Amino acid sequence: MSQENNDERKEGLGFWLSTSLVVGNMTGSGIFLLPAALALYGGISVFGWIFTVAGTILLALVFSRLSRLITKAGGPYAYSREGFGDFAGFLVAWGYWLSIWTGNAAIAVAGVGYLSVFIPSLKENPMLSALVAVGAIWLFTYINTKNIKKVGVVQLVTTIIKVLPLLLMGTFGFLYFNSAHFKPFNLSGVSDFNAITATAALALWAFLGLESATIPSDKIRNPKKTVPRATIAGIGITALLYISSTIGVMGIVPPADLQSSAAPFADAAKTIWGDWAYVLVAAGAAIACFGALNGWILLQGQLPMAAAKDKLFPPSFKKVNKKGIPIIGLLIASVLASFLVSVNYSKGLVKMFSFIIMLSTLSCLLPYLFSSLSEIALYLRKKKSFNKRRLITASLISIPAFLYSVWAITGLEYEVIIWGTILLASGIPFFLYIKFRGRKS
């Protein structure tokens, strides 16, 4: 093995840093805002969580199995391309890329919202808030231009800090639990099935990132073992934190108050321990947002680089700096995220945030749909390695994961689906141009 490969292994991410990337990317702004959104539906939202956890575990198993078969960097993009060809691979890469930078804009905005607890002028001055959000995007873009090991260390530290509020609400919160807050069980006014579908779609935003360790797999030590273990461990830790802490908050804060809360975890902490806890939890929430932003900015350069190496994205996306970081991809995505914040911030924080997270969720569901069936496609196409037992095992995991992804789409608003379709379709001309250019060269 060459000295260069030895150095790369030493610099790569191990199990704990990879797990922190998964947990850190999932434990972002979503979980700290979700109790307020789910309060509109009442206690029935617990079933939405349960179905979402089951679905994401299936997806995690899908990605874990695929990571053993395909060790190339790119995660869902690489899996979809291997299973269904270049066009599917491009659509997944394009959709996932859209999801990442739009999601980064939402995370930055949410982080600034939590900072307003400490800097009240951020609530009153939209221009200042926009500047701080854009500044956060570029701060973590700068960090991500450095050695990837440093990015992983930042992710590990911020993950440890930000899970503390979740642990507090998921443990001590039950000492102040009021079961009357869950009556009536369904507050939404729609059928139980529709309420569960809607809450499951909302909860899925908080789990986006479960595939994080599969994308920079070429930067991970021993990826065949580390990626599956980190993915399963990450989703298990996150699911436990999510369900316990959300139920804890809903049991502390009355539904009417929770529905109008801009900082539900902080409000719950204030109810139990007072003002000092309110400030502490708000700080944890801000760290959660910016820690997630750090991890997602890492991915916004890695995934298009993998597609560019396969000649499905413009070649500029595969250019790297001296540290091996895809600098062009990072800069382009951060410019787009900054533009999105600057243009929409004055229209209202809540509406912009809600729309963007649903759009980001939809864009992620396309990669999930293709990836969930990729292993089956691989076994059917590669007849030499065809194994009936493996095909049956893959089907028992992959088909339910696919059906869950389809069901999650039905829980999104029609406006989100329309805009998501338009954005996804906008990438097709780029694919045709790249293919046409490739034939001429």
C-alpha positions in Angstrom: 0.0 0.0 0.0 1.4 3.4 -0.9 2.3 6.1 1.6 -0.5 8.3 0.1 -3.1 5.6 0.8 -1.7 5.1 4.4 -2.0 8.9 5.0 -5.5 8.9 3.6 -6.6 6.1 6.0 -5.1 7.9 8.9 -6.8 11.2 7.9 -10.2 9.5 7.2 -13.2 9.3 9.5 -13.5 6.4 11.9 -16.6 4.9 13.5 -17.3 7.6 16.1 -16.7 10.5 13.8 -18.8 8.8 11.1 -21.6 8.1 13.6 -21.4 11.7 14.8 -21.8 12.9 11.2 -25.0 10.8 10.9 -26.4 11.9 14.3 -25.2 15.5 13.8 -26.8 15.8 10.4 -30.1 14.4 11.5 -30.1 16.2 14.9 -30.5 19.7 13.4 -33.1 22.4 13.4 -35.9 20.0 12.7 -36.2 18.3 16.0 -36.2 21.6 17.9 -39.1 23.0 16.0 -41.1 19.8 15.3 -43.0 19.6 18.7 -44.8 22.9 17.8 -45.8 21.7 14.4 -46.9 18.3 15.6 -48.9 19.9 18.4 -51.5 20.8 15.8 -52.3 17.1 15.5 -52.1 16.1 19.1 -51.0 12.9 20.7 -51.7 10.9 17.5 -48.4 12.4 16.2 -46.7 9.7 18.2 -47.8 7.2 15.6 -46.4 9.4 12.9 -43.0 9.1 14.8 -43.3 5.4 15.0 -44.0 4.9 11.3 -41.2 7.3 10.4 -38.7 5.5 12.7 -39.8 2.2 11.1 -39.4 3.6 7.6 -36.0 5.2 8.3 -34.7 2.0 9.8 -35.7 0.2 6.6 -33.9 2.9 4.6 -30.9 2.6 6.9 -30.7 -1.1 6.3 -31.0 -0.5 2.5 -28.1 2.0 2.6 -26.0 -0.3 4.9 -26.5 -3.3 2.5 -25.7 -1.1 -0.5 -22.6 0.3 1.1 -21.1 -3.2 1.2 -21.9 -3.9 -2.4 -20.8 -0.4 -3.7 -17.9 1.3 -2.0 -17.8 4.2 -4.4 -18.3 7.7 -2.9 -21.7 9.4 -3.6 -24.1 7.4 -1.5 -27.6 7.3 -2.9 -26.3 8.7 -6.2 -23.8 6.0 -6.7 -26.3 3.3 -5.7 -29.0 4.6 -8.1 -26.6 4.9 -11.0 -25.3 1.3 -10.5 -28.8 0.0 -10.3 -30.6 2.0 -13.0 -28.1 3.8 -15.1 -26.9 7.3 -15.8 -30.2 9.1 -16.1 -31.5 7.8 -12.8 -28.1 8.6 -11.2 -28.2 12.1 -12.5 -31.8 12.7 -11.3 -30.8 11.5 -7.9 -27.7 13.6 -7.7 -29.5 16.6 -9.0 -32.4 16.2 -6.5 -30.2 15.4 -3.6 -28.0 18.4 -4.4 -31.1 20.6 -4.5 -32.2 19.1 -1.2 -28.8 19.9 0.5 -28.4 23.5 -0.4 -32.0 24.5 0.1 -31.9 22.6 3.4 -28.8 24.5 4.4 -30.6 27.8 3.8 -33.4 26.7 6.2 -31.0 25.4 8.8 -29.0 28.7 8.8 -32.3 30.7 9.2 -33.4 28.5 12.1 -30.1 28.8 13.8 -30.3 32.6 13.6 -33.9 32.4 15.1 -32.5 30.6 18.1 -29.7 33.2 18.4 -32.3 35.9 18.7 -32.8 34.7 22.3 -29.4 36.2 23.0 -29.5 39.0 20.4 -33.1 40.4 20.4 -32.3 42.8 17.5 -32.2 39.7 15.2 -36.0 39.4 15.7 -36.6 43.0 14.8 -34.2 43.5 11.9 -34.7 41.2 8.9 -31.7 42.5 7.1 -29.4 41.9 10.1 -30.9 38.4 10.5 -30.2 37.6 6.8 -26.6 38.9 7.1 -26.0 36.7 10.1 -27.5 33.6 8.4 -25.4 34.2 5.3 -22.4 34.7 7.5 -23.0 31.3 9.1 -23.2 29.6 5.8 -19.8 31.1 4.7 -18.2 30.4 8.1 -18.9 26.7 7.8 -18.0 26.8 4.1 -14.6 28.1 5.1 -14.2 25.3 7.7 -15.1 22.7 5.1 -12.3 23.9 2.8 -9.9 22.6 5.4 -8.8 19.1 6.2 -11.9 16.8 6.4 -10.6 15.4 9.7 -11.1 18.9 11.2 -14.7 18.9 9.8 -15.3 15.6 11.6 -13.9 16.9 14.9 -16.2 20.0 14.7 -19.1 17.6 14.0 -18.3 15.4 17.0 -18.0 18.3 19.4 -21.2 20.0 18.3 -23.1 16.7 18.3 -22.2 16.0 21.9 -23.2 19.5 23.0 -26.5 19.6 21.1 -27.9 16.3 22.3 -27.8 17.5 25.9 -31.2 19.4 25.6 -32.8 16.3 24.0 -31.4 14.1 26.8 -32.8 16.4 29.5 -36.3 16.5 28.0 -36.3 12.8 27.2 -35.4 11.9 30.8 -36.2 14.5 33.4 -39.1 15.8 31.3 -41.1 12.7 32.2 -41.0 13.7 35.9 -43.3 16.6 34.9 -45.4 14.7 32.4 -49.1 15.5 32.2 -51.1 12.9 30.3 -54.1 15.3 30.0 -52.1 17.1 27.2 -52.8 14.1 25.0 -56.5 14.3 25.2 -58.3 14.4 22.7 -55.8 12.2 20.9 -56.4 13.7 17.5 -56.7 17.5 17.4 -56.4 17.9 13.7 -60.0 17.5 12.6 -59.0 15.0 9.8 -59.1 11.3 9.9 -56.6 9.4 12.0 -54.9 7.9 8.9 -54.5 11.3 7.3 -53.2 12.8 10.6 -50.6 10.0 10.9 -49.6 10.4 7.2 -49.1 14.2 7.7 -47.2 13.9 10.9 -45.0 11.1 9.4 -44.1 13.4 6.5 -43.2 16.2 9.0 -41.2 13.9 11.2 -39.2 12.7 8.2 -37.5 16.1 7.8 -35.8 15.5 11.2 -34.4 12.2 9.9 -32.9 13.4 6.7 -29.2 12.7 6.8 -29.5 9.0 7.7 -27.4 8.3 4.6 -24.7 10.9 5.5 -21.9 8.4 6.1 -22.4 6.7 2.7 -21.6 9.9 0.7 -18.0 10.6 1.6 -17.3 6.9 1.9 -13.9 7.3 0.2 -12.9 9.5 3.1 -13.9 6.9 5.7 -11.6 4.3 7.2 -12.6 0.7 6.3 -15.9 1.9 4.7 -17.4 -1.7 4.2 -17.6 -2.1 8.0 -17.7 1.5 9.3 -20.4 2.9 7.0 -23.1 0.3 7.9 -22.3 0.4 11.6 -22.2 4.2 11.7 -25.5 4.4 9.8 -27.4 1.9 12.0 -25.9 3.3 15.2 -26.7 6.9 14.2 -30.3 6.3 13.4 -30.8 4.2 16.6 -29.4 6.9 18.8 -31.3 9.7 17.0 -34.7 7.8 17.1 -34.4 7.3 20.8 -33.6 10.9 21.4 -36.4 12.2 19.1 -39.3 10.1 20.4 -38.4 10.5 24.1 -37.7 14.2 24.0 -40.7 15.1 21.8 -43.1 13.2 24.0 -41.5 14.8 27.0 -42.0 18.3 25.6 -45.7 17.6 24.7 -46.3 16.3 28.2 -44.9 19.4 29.8 -46.3 22.3 27.6 -50.1 22.4 27.1 -51.1 21.9 23.4 -52.5 25.4 23.0 -49.2 27.0 24.1 -47.1 24.5 22.2 -48.8 25.2 18.9 -47.7 28.9 19.1 -44.2 28.2 20.5 -41.2 29.4 18.5 -38.8 27.5 20.8 -40.7 24.5 22.3 -37.7 22.8 23.9 -36.7 26.1 25.6 -40.2 26.8 26.7 -40.4 23.3 28.2 -37.1 23.8 30.1 -38.3 27.2 31.3 -41.5 25.6 32.7 -39.5 23.1 34.7 -36.3 24.9 35.8 -36.8 28.6 35.0 -35.1 31.3 32.9 -31.6 29.9 33.1 -32.7 26.6 31.5 -34.5 28.6 28.8 -31.2 30.2 27.9 -29.2 27.0 28.1 -31.6 25.0 25.9 -31.8 27.9 23.4 -28.0 27.8 23.2 -28.1 24.0 22.6 -30.7 24.5 19.8 -28.5 27.1 18.1 -25.5 24.8 18.3 -27.7 22.0 16.9 -28.6 24.1 13.8 -25.0 25.2 13.1 -23.6 21.8 13.8 -26.0 20.3 11.3 -25.1 23.1 8.8 -21.4 22.1 9.2 -22.1 18.5 8.2 -24.5 19.3 5.4 -22.0 21.8 3.8 -19.5 18.9 3.7 -22.0 16.8 1.7 -22.9 19.7 -0.7 -19.4 19.4 -2.2 -18.9 15.6 -2.0 -22.0 14.4 -3.9 -21.7 16.6 -7.0 -18.0 15.7 -7.1 -18.8 12.0 -7.3 -21.3 12.7 -10.1 -18.7 14.9 -12.0 -16.2 12.1 -11.9 -18.8 10.0 -13.7 -19.3 12.7 -16.2 -22.9 13.4 -15.1 -22.2 16.9 -13.6 -20.0 19.7 -15.1 -16.3 18.9 -14.7 -15.7 21.9 -12.5 -17.4 20.1 -9.6 -14.7 17.6 -9.4 -11.9 20.1 -9.0 -10.3 19.9 -5.5 -7.9 22.1 -3.5 -4.6 21.0 -1.9 -6.5 19.3 0.9 -8.6 17.2 -1.5 -11.8 19.3 -0.9 -14.2 20.0 -3.9 -14.0 23.7 -3.5 -16.0 24.7 -6.6 -19.0 22.6 -5.6 -18.9 24.1 -2.0 -18.8 27.6 -3.3 -21.6 27.3 -5.9 -24.0 25.6 -3.4 -23.2 28.2 -0.7 -23.8 31.0 -3.2 -27.2 29.5 -4.1 -28.1 29.0 -0.4 -27.1 32.6 0.4 -29.2 33.9 -2.5 -32.2 31.9 -1.2 -31.8 33.4 2.3 -31.4 36.9 0.9 -34.4 36.8 -1.4 -36.9 35.1 0.9 -36.0 36.1 4.5 -38.2 39.2 4.6 -41.3 37.2 3.6 -41.5 35.6 7.0 -39.3 33.1 8.9 -41.9 30.5 9.6 -43.5 30.3 6.1 -40.1 30.3 4.4 -38.7 27.6 6.7 -41.8 25.3 6.4 -41.8 25.5 2.6 -38.1 24.9 2.3 -38.0 21.9 4.6 -40.8 20.3 2.8 -39.1 21.0 -0.6 -35.9 19.6 0.8 -37.7 16.5 2.1 -39.3 15.9 -1.3 -36.0 16.2 -3.1 -34.5 13.6 -0.7 -37.3 11.2 -1.3 -36.4 10.7 -4.9 -32.9 9.3 -4.0 -34.6 7.2 -1.4 -37.0 5.8 -3.9 -34.3 4.8 -6.4 -31.9 3.5 -3.8 -34.5 1.3 -2.1 -34.8 -0.7 -5.3 -31.2 -0.6 -6.4 -30.0 -3.8 -4.7 -32.8 -5.8 -6.3 -31.9 -4.3 -9.7 -28.3 -5.1 -9.2 -29.0 -8.8 -8.5 -31.3 -9.1 -11.4 -28.9 -7.5 -13.8 -25.8 -9.3 -12.7 -26.8 -12.9 -13.5 -23.4 -14.3 -12.6 -23.7 -13.2 -9.0 -27.4 -13.9 -8.8 -28.4 -15.6 -5.6 -32.0 -16.4 -4.9 -31.7 -16.1 -1.1 -30.0 -12.7 -1.4 -32.7 -11.5 -3.7 -35.5 -12.6 -1.3 -33.7 -10.9 1.6 -33.1 -7.7 -0.3 -36.8 -7.7 -1.4 -38.1 -8.0 2.2 -36.2 -4.9 3.1 -36.2 -2.9 -0.1 -39.8 -3.1 -1.1 -41.2 -1.9 2.3 -38.6 0.9 2.2 -39.8 1.9 -1.3 -43.5 1.8 -0.2 -42.7 3.9 2.8 -41.0 6.6 0.6 -44.1 6.7 -1.7 -46.4 7.0 1.3 -44.3 9.9 2.7 -44.7 11.9 -0.5 -48.5 11.7 -0.2 -48.2 13.5 3.1 -46.6 16.6 1.5 -48.6 19.6 0.3 -49.5 19.8 -3.4 -47.7 23.2 -3.8 -44.5 21.6 -2.6 -44.8 18.6 -4.9 -45.4 21.0 -7.9 -42.4 23.2 -7.2 -40.3 20.1 -6.4 -41.2 18.6 -9.8 -40.3 21.8 -11.6 -36.9 22.0 -9.9 -36.1 18.4 -10.6 -37.2 18.7 -14.2 -34.9 21.8 -14.6 -31.9 19.5 -14.3 -32.8 17.5 -17.4 -31.4 20.0 -19.9 -28.1 19.9 -18.1 -28.0 16.1 -18.3 -28.7 16.3 -22.1 -26.1 18.9 -22.6 -23.4 16.9 -20.7 -24.3 13.7 -22.6 -24.2 15.6 -26.0 -20.9 17.2 -25.1 -19.5 13.8 -24.1 -20.4 12.3 -27.5 -18.6 15.1 -29.3 -15.4 14.9 -27.3 
